[in-house]
Amino acid sequence: MIDLDVSLDETMSELNRIVIDPDKLGGQPIIRSLRIRVNDVLDLLAVGAPHAEILEDYPELEEADIIAALEYVSRQ
């Protein structure tokens, strides 16, 4: 059941996967607490790496992490 007080945009958001911690990687946005920078994921996407390849190279990542990185940068 969807809480009617929460917008549809918020219920579909993956931004909770992005962490900014000044004690990790100089405060750069990272995926969960994995020490994988959002920029690293975005750089791979920018050169055309498909999601499946990124997930194979970084098995600790999940598809939702890639979506979170894209959502994060789209809101900047």
PyMOL Python script that loads the backbone (N, CA, C, O; Angstrom):
from pymol import cmd

cmd.read_pdbstr("""\
ATOM      1  N   MET A   1       0.845  -1.178   0.000  1.00  0.00           N
ATOM      2  CA  MET A   1       0.000   0.000   0.000  1.00  0.00           C
ATOM      3  C   MET A   1       0.888   1.238   0.000  1.00  0.00           C
ATOM      4  O   MET A   1       1.859   1.303   0.754  1.00  0.00           O
ATOM      5  N   ILE A   2       0.569   2.208  -0.827  1.00  0.00           N
ATOM      6  CA  ILE A   2       1.334   3.448  -0.929  1.00  0.00           C
ATOM      7  C   ILE A   2       0.735   4.483   0.019  1.00  0.00           C
ATOM      8  O   ILE A   2      -0.476   4.704   0.039  1.00  0.00           O
ATOM      9  N   ASP A   3       1.605   5.108   0.800  1.00  0.00           N
ATOM     10  CA  ASP A   3       1.185   6.199   1.683  1.00  0.00           C
ATOM     11  C   ASP A   3       0.802   7.380   0.804  1.00  0.00           C
ATOM     12  O   ASP A   3       1.626   7.872   0.033  1.00  0.00           O
ATOM     13  N   LEU A   4      -0.420   7.832   0.912  1.00  0.00           N
ATOM     14  CA  LEU A   4      -0.899   8.919   0.076  1.00  0.00           C
ATOM     15  C   LEU A   4      -0.218  10.241   0.363  1.00  0.00           C
ATOM     16  O   LEU A   4      -0.286  11.157  -0.457  1.00  0.00           O
ATOM     17  N   ASP A   5       0.445  10.363   1.520  1.00  0.00           N
ATOM     18  CA  ASP A   5       1.143  11.597   1.851  1.00  0.00           C
ATOM     19  C   ASP A   5       2.527  11.662   1.206  1.00  0.00           C
ATOM     20  O   ASP A   5       3.195  12.693   1.277  1.00  0.00           O
ATOM     21  N   VAL A   6       2.957  10.574   0.582  1.00  0.00           N
ATOM     22  CA  VAL A   6       4.266  10.520  -0.062  1.00  0.00           C
ATOM     23  C   VAL A   6       4.050  10.551  -1.559  1.00  0.00           C
ATOM     24  O   VAL A   6       3.228   9.801  -2.085  1.00  0.00           O
ATOM     25  N   SER A   7       4.775  11.405  -2.247  1.00  0.00           N
ATOM     26  CA  SER A   7       4.600  11.511  -3.696  1.00  0.00           C
ATOM     27  C   SER A   7       5.077  10.238  -4.375  1.00  0.00           C
ATOM     28  O   SER A   7       5.913   9.515  -3.833  1.00  0.00           O
ATOM     29  N   LEU A   8       4.553   9.967  -5.547  1.00  0.00           N
ATOM     30  CA  LEU A   8       4.956   8.794  -6.329  1.00  0.00           C
ATOM     31  C   LEU A   8       6.445   8.841  -6.615  1.00  0.00           C
ATOM     32  O   LEU A   8       7.109   7.804  -6.603  1.00  0.00           O
ATOM     33  N   ASP A   9       6.989  10.041  -6.875  1.00  0.00           N
ATOM     34  CA  ASP A   9       8.417  10.193  -7.144  1.00  0.00           C
ATOM     35  C   ASP A   9       9.259   9.684  -5.983  1.00  0.00           C
ATOM     36  O   ASP A   9      10.275   9.025  -6.205  1.00  0.00           O
ATOM     37  N   GLU A  10       8.859   9.973  -4.761  1.00  0.00           N
ATOM     38  CA  GLU A  10       9.610   9.541  -3.584  1.00  0.00           C
ATOM     39  C   GLU A  10       9.519   8.038  -3.377  1.00  0.00           C
ATOM     40  O   GLU A  10      10.480   7.425  -2.911  1.00  0.00           O
ATOM     41  N   THR A  11       8.386   7.429  -3.713  1.00  0.00           N
ATOM     42  CA  THR A  11       8.245   5.989  -3.513  1.00  0.00           C
ATOM     43  C   THR A  11       9.070   5.204  -4.515  1.00  0.00           C
ATOM     44  O   THR A  11       9.416   4.053  -4.252  1.00  0.00           O
ATOM     45  N   MET A  12       9.391   5.788  -5.641  1.00  0.00           N
ATOM     46  CA  MET A  12      10.152   5.099  -6.678  1.00  0.00           C
ATOM     47  C   MET A  12      11.643   5.441  -6.619  1.00  0.00           C
ATOM     48  O   MET A  12      12.420   4.932  -7.428  1.00  0.00           O
ATOM     49  N   SER A  13      12.043   6.269  -5.705  1.00  0.00           N
ATOM     50  CA  SER A  13      13.416   6.748  -5.625  1.00  0.00           C
ATOM     51  C   SER A  13      14.361   5.674  -5.095  1.00  0.00           C
ATOM     52  O   SER A  13      14.004   4.872  -4.232  1.00  0.00           O
ATOM     53  N   GLU A  14      15.569   5.682  -5.636  1.00  0.00           N
ATOM     54  CA  GLU A  14      16.641   4.809  -5.153  1.00  0.00           C
ATOM     55  C   GLU A  14      17.738   5.622  -4.472  1.00  0.00           C
ATOM     56  O   GLU A  14      18.794   5.083  -4.144  1.00  0.00           O
ATOM     57  N   LEU A  15      17.495   6.917  -4.258  1.00  0.00           N
ATOM     58  CA  LEU A  15      18.524   7.796  -3.708  1.00  0.00           C
ATOM     59  C   LEU A  15      19.003   7.380  -2.321  1.00  0.00           C
ATOM     60  O   LEU A  15      20.081   7.791  -1.893  1.00  0.00           O
ATOM     61  N   ASN A  16      18.225   6.580  -1.621  1.00  0.00           N
ATOM     62  CA  ASN A  16      18.658   6.129  -0.304  1.00  0.00           C
ATOM     63  C   ASN A  16      19.912   5.253  -0.393  1.00  0.00           C
ATOM     64  O   ASN A  16      20.543   4.986   0.629  1.00  0.00           O
ATOM     65  N   ARG A  17      20.277   4.810  -1.576  1.00  0.00           N
ATOM     66  CA  ARG A  17      21.475   3.997  -1.784  1.00  0.00           C
ATOM     67  C   ARG A  17      22.744   4.846  -1.883  1.00  0.00           C
ATOM     68  O   ARG A  17      23.851   4.310  -1.833  1.00  0.00           O
ATOM     69  N   ILE A  18      22.594   6.150  -2.022  1.00  0.00           N
ATOM     70  CA  ILE A  18      23.739   7.048  -2.163  1.00  0.00           C
ATOM     71  C   ILE A  18      24.105   7.583  -0.782  1.00  0.00           C
ATOM     72  O   ILE A  18      23.254   8.082  -0.046  1.00  0.00           O
ATOM     73  N   VAL A  19      25.392   7.469  -0.447  1.00  0.00           N
ATOM     74  CA  VAL A  19      25.890   7.885   0.858  1.00  0.00           C
ATOM     75  C   VAL A  19      26.971   8.942   0.659  1.00  0.00           C
ATOM     76  O   VAL A  19      27.855   8.792  -0.185  1.00  0.00           O
ATOM     77  N   ILE A  20      26.888  10.003   1.441  1.00  0.00           N
ATOM     78  CA  ILE A  20      27.941  11.011   1.468  1.00  0.00           C
ATOM     79  C   ILE A  20      28.436  11.078   2.900  1.00  0.00           C
ATOM     80  O   ILE A  20      27.746  11.560   3.799  1.00  0.00           O
ATOM     81  N   ASP A  21      29.648  10.581   3.088  1.00  0.00           N
ATOM     82  CA  ASP A  21      30.248  10.497   4.418  1.00  0.00           C
ATOM     83  C   ASP A  21      31.636  11.133   4.342  1.00  0.00           C
ATOM     84  O   ASP A  21      32.495  10.643   3.608  1.00  0.00           O
ATOM     85  N   PRO A  22      31.870  12.218   5.091  1.00  0.00           N
ATOM     86  CA  PRO A  22      33.167  12.892   5.007  1.00  0.00           C
ATOM     87  C   PRO A  22      34.347  11.982   5.364  1.00  0.00           C
ATOM     88  O   PRO A  22      35.487  12.288   5.017  1.00  0.00           O
ATOM     89  N   ASP A  23      34.085  10.874   6.049  1.00  0.00           N
ATOM     90  CA  ASP A  23      35.154   9.948   6.425  1.00  0.00           C
ATOM     91  C   ASP A  23      35.418   8.873   5.375  1.00  0.00           C
ATOM     92  O   ASP A  23      36.310   8.044   5.554  1.00  0.00           O
ATOM     93  N   LYS A  24      34.660   8.877   4.291  1.00  0.00           N
ATOM     94  CA  LYS A  24      34.843   7.881   3.235  1.00  0.00           C
ATOM     95  C   LYS A  24      35.066   8.580   1.901  1.00  0.00           C
ATOM     96  O   LYS A  24      34.222   9.349   1.441  1.00  0.00           O
ATOM     97  N   LEU A  25      36.194   8.309   1.296  1.00  0.00           N
ATOM     98  CA  LEU A  25      36.548   8.848  -0.020  1.00  0.00           C
ATOM     99  C   LEU A  25      36.381  10.358  -0.099  1.00  0.00           C
ATOM    100  O   LEU A  25      35.905  10.891  -1.101  1.00  0.00           O
ATOM    101  N   GLY A  26      36.777  11.036   0.966  1.00  0.00           N
ATOM    102  CA  GLY A  26      36.764  12.497   0.973  1.00  0.00           C
ATOM    103  C   GLY A  26      35.390  13.122   0.853  1.00  0.00           C
ATOM    104  O   GLY A  26      35.261  14.264   0.412  1.00  0.00           O
ATOM    105  N   GLY A  27      34.376  12.393   1.235  1.00  0.00           N
ATOM    106  CA  GLY A  27      33.025  12.945   1.188  1.00  0.00           C
ATOM    107  C   GLY A  27      32.365  12.878  -0.173  1.00  0.00           C
ATOM    108  O   GLY A  27      31.298  13.457  -0.375  1.00  0.00           O
ATOM    109  N   GLN A  28      32.986  12.177  -1.111  1.00  0.00           N
ATOM    110  CA  GLN A  28      32.371  12.019  -2.428  1.00  0.00           C
ATOM    111  C   GLN A  28      31.176  11.076  -2.319  1.00  0.00           C
ATOM    112  O   GLN A  28      31.185  10.166  -1.491  1.00  0.00           O
ATOM    113  N   PRO A  29      30.150  11.282  -3.142  1.00  0.00           N
ATOM    114  CA  PRO A  29      28.997  10.379  -3.100  1.00  0.00           C
ATOM    115  C   PRO A  29      29.417   8.956  -3.494  1.00  0.00           C
ATOM    116  O   PRO A  29      30.089   8.746  -4.504  1.00  0.00           O
ATOM    117  N   ILE A  30      29.006   7.996  -2.674  1.00  0.00           N
ATOM    118  CA  ILE A  30      29.337   6.598  -2.943  1.00  0.00           C
ATOM    119  C   ILE A  30      28.056   5.758  -2.933  1.00  0.00           C
ATOM    120  O   ILE A  30      27.013   6.182  -2.434  1.00  0.00           O
ATOM    121  N   ILE A  31      28.169   4.567  -3.495  1.00  0.00           N
ATOM    122  CA  ILE A  31      27.053   3.639  -3.523  1.00  0.00           C
ATOM    123  C   ILE A  31      27.009   2.890  -2.197  1.00  0.00           C
ATOM    124  O   ILE A  31      27.986   2.261  -1.792  1.00  0.00           O
ATOM    125  N   ARG A  32      25.878   2.968  -1.537  1.00  0.00           N
ATOM    126  CA  ARG A  32      25.697   2.391  -0.202  1.00  0.00           C
ATOM    127  C   ARG A  32      26.935   2.714   0.617  1.00  0.00           C
ATOM    128  O   ARG A  32      27.315   3.883   0.669  1.00  0.00           O
ATOM    129  N   SER A  33      27.564   1.789   1.234  1.00  0.00           N
ATOM    130  CA  SER A  33      28.823   2.069   1.932  1.00  0.00           C
ATOM    131  C   SER A  33      29.915   1.188   1.356  1.00  0.00           C
ATOM    132  O   SER A  33      30.778   0.694   2.083  1.00  0.00           O
ATOM    133  N   LEU A  34      29.872   0.995   0.051  1.00  0.00           N
ATOM    134  CA  LEU A  34      30.764   0.063  -0.626  1.00  0.00           C
ATOM    135  C   LEU A  34      32.096   0.674  -1.041  1.00  0.00           C
ATOM    136  O   LEU A  34      32.981  -0.043  -1.508  1.00  0.00           O
ATOM    137  N   ARG A  35      32.252   1.973  -0.881  1.00  0.00           N
ATOM    138  CA  ARG A  35      33.450   2.669  -1.353  1.00  0.00           C
ATOM    139  C   ARG A  35      33.576   2.612  -2.885  1.00  0.00           C
ATOM    140  O   ARG A  35      34.679   2.645  -3.430  1.00  0.00           O
ATOM    141  N   ILE A  36      32.454   2.528  -3.546  1.00  0.00           N
ATOM    142  CA  ILE A  36      32.399   2.666  -5.006  1.00  0.00           C
ATOM    143  C   ILE A  36      31.740   4.004  -5.268  1.00  0.00           C
ATOM    144  O   ILE A  36      30.581   4.230  -4.921  1.00  0.00           O
ATOM    145  N   ARG A  37      32.519   4.900  -5.898  1.00  0.00           N
ATOM    146  CA  ARG A  37      32.016   6.253  -6.118  1.00  0.00           C
ATOM    147  C   ARG A  37      30.927   6.277  -7.188  1.00  0.00           C
ATOM    148  O   ARG A  37      30.968   5.516  -8.155  1.00  0.00           O
ATOM    149  N   VAL A  38      29.966   7.154  -6.998  1.00  0.00           N
ATOM    150  CA  VAL A  38      28.930   7.382  -8.008  1.00  0.00           C
ATOM    151  C   VAL A  38      29.598   7.742  -9.331  1.00  0.00           C
ATOM    152  O   VAL A  38      29.185   7.267 -10.389  1.00  0.00           O
ATOM    153  N   ASN A  39      30.633   8.584  -9.268  1.00  0.00           N
ATOM    154  CA  ASN A  39      31.328   8.987 -10.499  1.00  0.00           C
ATOM    155  C   ASN A  39      31.949   7.810 -11.233  1.00  0.00           C
ATOM    156  O   ASN A  39      32.007   7.820 -12.462  1.00  0.00           O
ATOM    157  N   ASP A  40      32.416   6.797 -10.511  1.00  0.00           N
ATOM    158  CA  ASP A  40      32.986   5.618 -11.164  1.00  0.00           C
ATOM    159  C   ASP A  40      31.923   4.893 -11.988  1.00  0.00           C
ATOM    160  O   ASP A  40      32.177   4.480 -13.119  1.00  0.00           O
ATOM    161  N   VAL A  41      30.748   4.747 -11.417  1.00  0.00           N
ATOM    162  CA  VAL A  41      29.646   4.098 -12.135  1.00  0.00           C
ATOM    163  C   VAL A  41      29.241   4.941 -13.341  1.00  0.00           C
ATOM    164  O   VAL A  41      29.021   4.409 -14.430  1.00  0.00           O
ATOM    165  N   LEU A  42      29.144   6.252 -13.147  1.00  0.00           N
ATOM    166  CA  LEU A  42      28.751   7.136 -14.241  1.00  0.00           C
ATOM    167  C   LEU A  42      29.797   7.141 -15.360  1.00  0.00           C
ATOM    168  O   LEU A  42      29.442   7.193 -16.538  1.00  0.00           O
ATOM    169  N   ASP A  43      31.075   7.087 -15.000  1.00  0.00           N
ATOM    170  CA  ASP A  43      32.134   7.039 -16.011  1.00  0.00           C
ATOM    171  C   ASP A  43      32.019   5.779 -16.862  1.00  0.00           C
ATOM    172  O   ASP A  43      32.200   5.827 -18.078  1.00  0.00           O
ATOM    173  N   LEU A  44      31.720   4.663 -16.226  1.00  0.00           N
ATOM    174  CA  LEU A  44      31.548   3.416 -16.976  1.00  0.00           C
ATOM    175  C   LEU A  44      30.354   3.500 -17.922  1.00  0.00           C
ATOM    176  O   LEU A  44      30.427   3.052 -19.066  1.00  0.00           O
ATOM    177  N   LEU A  45      29.260   4.073 -17.439  1.00  0.00           N
ATOM    178  CA  LEU A  45      28.092   4.246 -18.287  1.00  0.00           C
ATOM    179  C   LEU A  45      28.387   5.192 -19.456  1.00  0.00           C
ATOM    180  O   LEU A  45      27.910   4.982 -20.571  1.00  0.00           O
ATOM    181  N   ALA A  46      29.172   6.228 -19.188  1.00  0.00           N
ATOM    182  CA  ALA A  46      29.483   7.232 -20.217  1.00  0.00           C
ATOM    183  C   ALA A  46      30.287   6.656 -21.374  1.00  0.00           C
ATOM    184  O   ALA A  46      30.179   7.130 -22.505  1.00  0.00           O
ATOM    185  N   VAL A  47      31.092   5.640 -21.096  1.00  0.00           N
ATOM    186  CA  VAL A  47      31.876   5.031 -22.181  1.00  0.00           C
ATOM    187  C   VAL A  47      31.132   3.862 -22.818  1.00  0.00           C
ATOM    188  O   VAL A  47      31.679   3.143 -23.654  1.00  0.00           O
ATOM    189  N   GLY A  48      29.874   3.684 -22.411  1.00  0.00           N
ATOM    190  CA  GLY A  48      29.036   2.695 -23.074  1.00  0.00           C
ATOM    191  C   GLY A  48      28.969   1.327 -22.424  1.00  0.00           C
ATOM    192  O   GLY A  48      28.432   0.390 -23.015  1.00  0.00           O
ATOM    193  N   ALA A  49      29.501   1.196 -21.223  1.00  0.00           N
ATOM    194  CA  ALA A  49      29.435  -0.102 -20.544  1.00  0.00           C
ATOM    195  C   ALA A  49      27.976  -0.422 -20.220  1.00  0.00           C
ATOM    196  O   ALA A  49      27.284   0.390 -19.607  1.00  0.00           O
ATOM    197  N   PRO A  50      27.516  -1.584 -20.624  1.00  0.00           N
ATOM    198  CA  PRO A  50      26.144  -1.963 -20.274  1.00  0.00           C
ATOM    199  C   PRO A  50      26.043  -2.312 -18.790  1.00  0.00           C
ATOM    200  O   PRO A  50      27.031  -2.675 -18.152  1.00  0.00           O
ATOM    201  N   HIS A  51      24.844  -2.196 -18.265  1.00  0.00           N
ATOM    202  CA  HIS A  51      24.617  -2.482 -16.846  1.00  0.00           C
ATOM    203  C   HIS A  51      25.147  -3.861 -16.479  1.00  0.00           C
ATOM    204  O   HIS A  51      25.775  -4.025 -15.433  1.00  0.00           O
ATOM    205  N   ALA A  52      24.903  -4.846 -17.324  1.00  0.00           N
ATOM    206  CA  ALA A  52      25.328  -6.220 -17.024  1.00  0.00           C
ATOM    207  C   ALA A  52      26.839  -6.313 -16.857  1.00  0.00           C
ATOM    208  O   ALA A  52      27.325  -7.050 -15.999  1.00  0.00           O
ATOM    209  N   GLU A  53      27.581  -5.574 -17.668  1.00  0.00           N
ATOM    210  CA  GLU A  53      29.046  -5.590 -17.565  1.00  0.00           C
ATOM    211  C   GLU A  53      29.512  -4.944 -16.257  1.00  0.00           C
ATOM    212  O   GLU A  53      30.427  -5.443 -15.602  1.00  0.00           O
ATOM    213  N   ILE A  54      28.882  -3.844 -15.889  1.00  0.00           N
ATOM    214  CA  ILE A  54      29.235  -3.164 -14.638  1.00  0.00           C
ATOM    215  C   ILE A  54      28.957  -4.091 -13.458  1.00  0.00           C
ATOM    216  O   ILE A  54      29.765  -4.192 -12.536  1.00  0.00           O
ATOM    217  N   LEU A  55      27.820  -4.759 -13.494  1.00  0.00           N
ATOM    218  CA  LEU A  55      27.459  -5.665 -12.403  1.00  0.00           C
ATOM    219  C   LEU A  55      28.396  -6.868 -12.349  1.00  0.00           C
ATOM    220  O   LEU A  55      28.656  -7.408 -11.274  1.00  0.00           O
ATOM    221  N   GLU A  56      28.895  -7.282 -13.491  1.00  0.00           N
ATOM    222  CA  GLU A  56      29.856  -8.389 -13.520  1.00  0.00           C
ATOM    223  C   GLU A  56      31.205  -7.940 -12.953  1.00  0.00           C
ATOM    224  O   GLU A  56      31.847  -8.679 -12.207  1.00  0.00           O
ATOM    225  N   ASP A  57      31.627  -6.728 -13.310  1.00  0.00           N
ATOM    226  CA  ASP A  57      32.909  -6.197 -12.830  1.00  0.00           C
ATOM    227  C   ASP A  57      32.873  -5.839 -11.343  1.00  0.00           C
ATOM    228  O   ASP A  57      33.892  -5.908 -10.657  1.00  0.00           O
ATOM    229  N   TYR A  58      31.707  -5.462 -10.860  1.00  0.00           N
ATOM    230  CA  TYR A  58      31.514  -5.084  -9.453  1.00  0.00           C
ATOM    231  C   TYR A  58      30.377  -5.929  -8.881  1.00  0.00           C
ATOM    232  O   TYR A  58      29.251  -5.445  -8.765  1.00  0.00           O
ATOM    233  N   PRO A  59      30.652  -7.175  -8.525  1.00  0.00           N
ATOM    234  CA  PRO A  59      29.577  -8.077  -8.097  1.00  0.00           C
ATOM    235  C   PRO A  59      28.837  -7.627  -6.833  1.00  0.00           C
ATOM    236  O   PRO A  59      27.736  -8.105  -6.559  1.00  0.00           O
ATOM    237  N   GLU A  60      29.425  -6.728  -6.074  1.00  0.00           N
ATOM    238  CA  GLU A  60      28.731  -6.230  -4.883  1.00  0.00           C
ATOM    239  C   GLU A  60      27.645  -5.205  -5.229  1.00  0.00           C
ATOM    240  O   GLU A  60      26.800  -4.888  -4.392  1.00  0.00           O
ATOM    241  N   LEU A  61      27.670  -4.690  -6.461  1.00  0.00           N
ATOM    242  CA  LEU A  61      26.636  -3.752  -6.901  1.00  0.00           C
ATOM    243  C   LEU A  61      25.374  -4.502  -7.297  1.00  0.00           C
ATOM    244  O   LEU A  61      25.403  -5.685  -7.635  1.00  0.00           O
ATOM    245  N   GLU A  62      24.275  -3.777  -7.243  1.00  0.00           N
ATOM    246  CA  GLU A  62      22.983  -4.269  -7.701  1.00  0.00           C
ATOM    247  C   GLU A  62      22.459  -3.311  -8.765  1.00  0.00           C
ATOM    248  O   GLU A  62      22.887  -2.159  -8.836  1.00  0.00           O
ATOM    249  N   GLU A  63      21.543  -3.786  -9.581  1.00  0.00           N
ATOM    250  CA  GLU A  63      20.948  -2.953 -10.622  1.00  0.00           C
ATOM    251  C   GLU A  63      20.410  -1.648 -10.031  1.00  0.00           C
ATOM    252  O   GLU A  63      20.570  -0.585 -10.630  1.00  0.00           O
ATOM    253  N   ALA A  64      19.784  -1.722  -8.879  1.00  0.00           N
ATOM    254  CA  ALA A  64      19.225  -0.519  -8.247  1.00  0.00           C
ATOM    255  C   ALA A  64      20.311   0.491  -7.886  1.00  0.00           C
ATOM    256  O   ALA A  64      20.028   1.686  -7.801  1.00  0.00           O
ATOM    257  N   ASP A  65      21.548   0.040  -7.672  1.00  0.00           N
ATOM    258  CA  ASP A  65      22.654   0.958  -7.386  1.00  0.00           C
ATOM    259  C   ASP A  65      22.984   1.803  -8.616  1.00  0.00           C
ATOM    260  O   ASP A  65      23.269   2.996  -8.506  1.00  0.00           O
ATOM    261  N   ILE A  66      22.943   1.174  -9.774  1.00  0.00           N
ATOM    262  CA  ILE A  66      23.197   1.909 -11.021  1.00  0.00           C
ATOM    263  C   ILE A  66      22.092   2.934 -11.248  1.00  0.00           C
ATOM    264  O   ILE A  66      22.357   4.075 -11.627  1.00  0.00           O
ATOM    265  N   ILE A  67      20.868   2.521 -11.016  1.00  0.00           N
ATOM    266  CA  ILE A  67      19.733   3.442 -11.146  1.00  0.00           C
ATOM    267  C   ILE A  67      19.887   4.604 -10.157  1.00  0.00           C
ATOM    268  O   ILE A  67      19.596   5.751 -10.494  1.00  0.00           O
ATOM    269  N   ALA A  68      20.339   4.305  -8.952  1.00  0.00           N
ATOM    270  CA  ALA A  68      20.535   5.355  -7.942  1.00  0.00           C
ATOM    271  C   ALA A  68      21.588   6.361  -8.393  1.00  0.00           C
ATOM    272  O   ALA A  68      21.419   7.564  -8.197  1.00  0.00           O
ATOM    273  N   ALA A  69      22.673   5.880  -8.994  1.00  0.00           N
ATOM    274  CA  ALA A  69      23.718   6.782  -9.485  1.00  0.00           C
ATOM    275  C   ALA A  69      23.161   7.706 -10.565  1.00  0.00           C
ATOM    276  O   ALA A  69      23.437   8.905 -10.570  1.00  0.00           O
ATOM    277  N   LEU A  70      22.384   7.143 -11.466  1.00  0.00           N
ATOM    278  CA  LEU A  70      21.772   7.958 -12.529  1.00  0.00           C
ATOM    279  C   LEU A  70      20.772   8.954 -11.953  1.00  0.00           C
ATOM    280  O   LEU A  70      20.719  10.107 -12.381  1.00  0.00           O
ATOM    281  N   GLU A  71      19.993   8.512 -10.995  1.00  0.00           N
ATOM    282  CA  GLU A  71      19.029   9.415 -10.365  1.00  0.00           C
ATOM    283  C   GLU A  71      19.745  10.531  -9.625  1.00  0.00           C
ATOM    284  O   GLU A  71      19.331  11.689  -9.683  1.00  0.00           O
ATOM    285  N   TYR A  72      20.826  10.182  -8.926  1.00  0.00           N
ATOM    286  CA  TYR A  72      21.582  11.190  -8.178  1.00  0.00           C
ATOM    287  C   TYR A  72      22.094  12.288  -9.107  1.00  0.00           C
ATOM    288  O   TYR A  72      21.914  13.476  -8.838  1.00  0.00           O
ATOM    289  N   VAL A  73      22.734  11.879 -10.203  1.00  0.00           N
ATOM    290  CA  VAL A  73      23.306  12.888 -11.099  1.00  0.00           C
ATOM    291  C   VAL A  73      22.205  13.678 -11.816  1.00  0.00           C
ATOM    292  O   VAL A  73      22.399  14.852 -12.130  1.00  0.00           O
ATOM    293  N   SER A  74      21.088  13.068 -12.071  1.00  0.00           N
ATOM    294  CA  SER A  74      20.009  13.792 -12.758  1.00  0.00           C
ATOM    295  C   SER A  74      19.396  14.869 -11.872  1.00  0.00           C
ATOM    296  O   SER A  74      18.801  15.825 -12.370  1.00  0.00           O
ATOM    297  N   ARG A  75      19.542  14.714 -10.564  1.00  0.00           N
ATOM    298  CA  ARG A  75      18.991  15.705  -9.633  1.00  0.00           C
ATOM    299  C   ARG A  75      19.997  16.778  -9.247  1.00  0.00           C
ATOM    300  O   ARG A  75      19.660  17.704  -8.509  1.00  0.00           O
ATOM    301  N   GLN A  76      21.221  16.666  -9.731  1.00  0.00           N
ATOM    302  CA  GLN A  76      22.254  17.654  -9.402  1.00  0.00           C
ATOM    303  C   GLN A  76      22.133  18.865 -10.280  1.00  0.00           C
ATOM    304  O   GLN A  76      22.919  19.804 -10.148  1.00  0.00           O
TER     305      GLN A  76
END
""", "prot")
cmd.dss("prot")
cmd.show_as("cartoon", "prot")
cmd.util.cbc("prot")
cmd.orient("prot")
